[in-house]
């Protein structure tokens, strides 16, 4: 047997680096020329890209935050059906980035994928606006109907859902590539830019949420009180602006040079194939065995040892038939992500309740802020954003420096510690939501409005503020932590896919949430009984569902702690200064 030793250099975690202060190694400008550090990338380019993300998120959340109101209002769907449709669409929109990232990392590159996805995005939003303009959805008799059935022509409903899923496809190509492309503007081999990259993830999320906070209140009010046509048209205009802003920054961007001709997906997949093929193989000679053991004892992680078999090849084979140590380590790095990915799914199930049942709770409560003005229930989702906007600067400017002084780590705490803290906070969020729902049901019973589905429960919507705000604080830890973790821990050429994996957590979580709702609806609603998700929320039991999620969250948190303790970080030869 022979051992592949090619491409072994560069695995030392603390290897000293000589950083070119003038040019950026491994990057070119839009014309393919070597880039000058002082005139490209870093915050100069990141400013354009963050602006793009703000506009795109306004477009996306302008649809997503109030979608359940549109489905149960103009489209007259039942609460359970509408919640399932929102979960399926949100899940699809969060899983499609896997396909978009594959296209970007293997074929088109991030820049071209962003432009192509933006055109699809604009098309979907334009058709969505058109579907709301059709006469039947603006017909007063249709809007006045209290029956839970669709009074829209089937063709119109089909156009609506085609448009909705075109938006999901556009988002699938846009979302993973924009953030990865933004982080690419920071040279991780340069000590200052490496630290700036960690701040980039914090300020990326802060700016995105601040922009959404400033606009979604107005947008939700327009949708609920003025016009769904205008409410869908504004996101379309926002997406057009996003595309124009992105193109304006082209001359400042850094474009990474593709390191190898072979697709990273093929390289990593081949490691698993060769390891399985060689599962019963051992080094055939003492010399080869000594070389094999020597490499592994000094340079290979102890986890997933079965993949080390990919380093072996038959003696009569050519060099390319075996895998290099770098390729094996890349495969291990990807495999190590799976337990972390799986253990954060429960957090994403809680996340799926914010635009669905949290909003439906608010629709039944007293929403008058001052005489003549009722706050749209969907606008309360901006309290999540407010929590993020208020806490992000505190985290970056107060918490991180204090933690850095204690731990000596550049980011204060590790990425997994950050993620775990947010999951822990989310447990209290869902517990508080359950307690508030119990009080809402009791208030409805005491006021005699249980049998009136459209009656307003005499309980202020302000009771929902803590659960929204707490979840916003949890996002500062978990969401930003997941973004940085999945960007940092995958091989360099798979960073779009890394961020797509982060997004897929929330896609799968939405599908699981939809599945739970469907099963619980059938089990609790049999024999003509009111289910936990009855159309009349005063007869439903969202509190039971929230307590179930609280229990699942505790179990998920315990699993996350176990997996996080055994996780080995992939440092990729970067000097941590």
Secondary structure, DSSP 4 states (H G I P E B T S, - for coil): -EE--TT-TT--TT------SSEEEEEE-TTSPEEEGGGSSHHHHHHHHHHHHHHHHHHHHHHHTTHHHHHHTTT---HHHHHHHHHHHHHHHHHHHHHHHHHIIIII-HHHHHHHHHHHHHHHHHHHHHHHHSGGGG-HHHHH--SSS--S-HHHHHHHHHHHHHHHHHHHHHHHHHHHHHHTTS-TTSHHHHHHHHHHHHHHHHHHHHHHHHHHHHHHHHHHHT-HHHHHHHHHHHHHHHHHHHHHTGGG--EEPP--SS-HHHHHHHHHHHHHHTTT---SSHHHHHHHHHHHHHHS-SS-GGGGGGGEE-TTS-GGGS--HHHHHHHHHHHHHHHHHHHTHHHHHHHTTTTTHHHHHHHTEE-EEETTEE--GGGGGHHHHHHHHHHHHHIIIIIHHHHHHHH--TTSS-HHHHHHHHHHHHHHHHHHHHHHHHHHHHHHHHHT-TT-TTSPEEEEGGGGHHHHHHHHHHHHHHHHHHHHHHHHSS-GGGHHHHHHHHHHHHHHHHHHHHHHHHHHHHHHTGGG---TT-SSTTTS-HHHHHHHHHHHHHHHHHHHHHHHHT-----TT----
